[in-house]
Amino acid sequence: MSFFWDYSEMDYFDDEAEPCLHGDGPEWMGPVVAGVVSVLGLLGNGVVVVSCALYRGVLPLMDVFLLNVALSDLLLVLALPLLAYNEQWAWPMGTAACKLLHCCYSISLYSGALLLACVSIDRYIAVVRSHRSLRLRTPWYGRVVCGTMWAAALLLSVPTAVFYARYETLHTDNLTEFVCEFSFSHEDQAKMMKIAVPATQLAIGFFLPLCVMAFCYTAIALTLTRAVFMRRRRAVLLVLVVLAVFVLCHLPYNVVLLHNTAAMFEQDAICEKINTRRTALRVTEGVAYLHCCLNPPLYAFSSQRFRTRLYAAMRRLQPANHSSPSDHTPQSGHSNTASCTM
């Protein structure tokens, strides 16, 4: 579901050319992927948010990061059904709703990637630079960093807010319909944005966090391999899995996006190639969406301390007559000391 690149590659270069009809594969693919990702992402990230919300006291630093990652993923999974609808059918709402929907998608994309990079930096400081961890790893520091990442995501989403619009366009059989897509006033503007937006997405939404995560997790793995305890050895495996999942989910889509961006300016592009690229973007973007479902088990549920605290939170939600005072004493102690760490 390539929501950034729905317009034809030929639309702004040849006034005589007929735009390609969308041959984007099975119509059921987009709604099914959006539905599955939305349900799984809502459940997993919702549990993380509820667990952190029920925490008694000031959230530890790692919990602050995990809470913000979960909120970013929730923003995406809540927008996905409408994004899938917009891709398949005419847009029934106005321009304001169109801009808001795609801004939510863009903000989630950038904030999620930047926050995961921050998580890797935090783990790097805690494991590799442990002598600095007490000074740097404070809840206040985490709030400032997360606030900065959200502000950066908002700033990077300005082009989406400016150029997305609801407008009437020719669809099939000479019928018109209202769509929610990028709209440009002139050709030079279209050429500039068709480079700037995907380039920013590739640089900030993928390559920057990938480089940060690769450096931090490689250093962490090398440090942990020197430990003698089996628990540390398992931590090395988890670190490698976290990095591998990020690459496997996002690399295919970004490779296809890079190729598609470079091919946009082919003067002799034929519709068959254009539609093939659109289909490839849809499939690989669906794979990328799966990452928001995998973040909770990778970053939160894999932690024994998080599971202990989640269990304590669930016990506190039970009616009072179903538990005795002895049930609360040990659970309360766990909830005040545990934190969501990898």
Secondary structure, 3 states (H helix, E strand, C coil): CCCCCCCCCCCCCCCCCCCCCCCCCCCCHHHHHHHHHHHHHHHHHHHHHHHHHCCCCCCCHHHHHHHHHHHHHHHHHHHHHHHHHHHHCCCCCCHHHHHHHHHHHHHHHHHHHHHHHHHHHHHHHHHCCHHHHHHHCCHHHHHHHHHHHHHHHHHHCHHHHHHEEEEEEECCCCCEEEEEEECCCCHHHHHHHHHHHHHHHHHHHHHHHHHHHHHHHHHHHHHHCCCCCHHHHHHHHHHHHHHHHHHHHHHHHHHHHHHHHHHCCCCCCCHHHHHHHHHHHHHHHHHHHCHHHHHHHHHHHCCHHHHHHHHHHHHHHCCHHHCCHHHHHHHHHHHHHCCCCC
